[in-house]
Amino acid sequence: MKLAPTYFFLNYTTLCHSRCTTCRLWAGPQATLPVEQIRRLGRFFDPRKLREVYLTGGEPLLPGSAVDVAVALDRFHPGVAVTAATNSMYPLLYLKRVAAMQAAGVRIKIIVSLNGPAERHDRTRGVPGNYDRAVEMLDGLRDLGALLAVNLLEIPGETTDADREHCLAVAESYGVRLWHSPILRKMPWFGVPDDGAMVPLIENCRGGGEVLVILPNGDITACQEPKAQLRFGNLRDECLDPAAVARVQGLVKTRACQPCGCCTPAFSEGLRCAT
């Protein structure tokens, strides 16, 4: 038995040099999924319906294996759209890797994260000078023809209309769209307990098994809530257990969404969570 997703998120690394106020991934254990396991995708997935792979982390352009990972995705399904969002911490390194992906035939497009003007962006990202690096990344991606969008992280109690206007002006100056990535739950890093908030499924969401997530430990999970009870299997396994697949698909069709704030189908198809 193989899964046949329309989209999947390859969350293959926890490596990140940002110190965002909205995330503590960088403070936890560091792990990167070996490219050898990513090359096993064909054992578990039928690629014929696959439209897009969202390469994420962590910072997806940081690991030394980033180019090999992108190439493995293209070999799995030649010509598939590969997208990734970057924190722009190391523009020269990241642009070199994007160019190498393009040279290998990967159809790569990059989203540049921006939280507002320089002061807001640098403070919420926890790195002085990060805004200037983002601009450098935008310039380089435009020259490579690899810029997809500017993404504004909507931070509860922080993001203002002025931030939105600034990011929209930046996106328009580069001829791309501005996407909004809303944080829809109260999380521990805001100084409060995780409220576990659930929101209704996105209208026309394909979360019933057509949007999947692969985690840095190799787990293949459902997009709504990547926890053990919704685990299809692991890339280290030889195959998927049909009974487990049926159970997980039954669960995700009856659950509300527990959003991570970076749903690619929601962005690329203009869908929005109902909150």
Buried (B, 14 or more C-beta within 10 A) or exposed (E): BEBEBBBBBBBBBBBBBBBBBBBEBBEEEEBBBBBEBBBBBEEBBEBEBBBBBBBBBBBBBBBEBBBBBBBBBBBBBEEBBBBBBBBBBBBEEBBBBBBBBBEBEBBBBBBBBBBBBBEBBBBBBBBEEBBBBBBBBBBBBBEBEBBBBBBBBBBEEBBEEEBBEBBBEBBEEBEBBBBBBBBBBBBEBBEEEEEEBBBEBBEEBBBBBBBBBBBBEBBBBBBBBBEEEBBBBBBEBEEBEEEEBEEBBEBBEEBEBBBBBBBBBBBBBEBEBEE
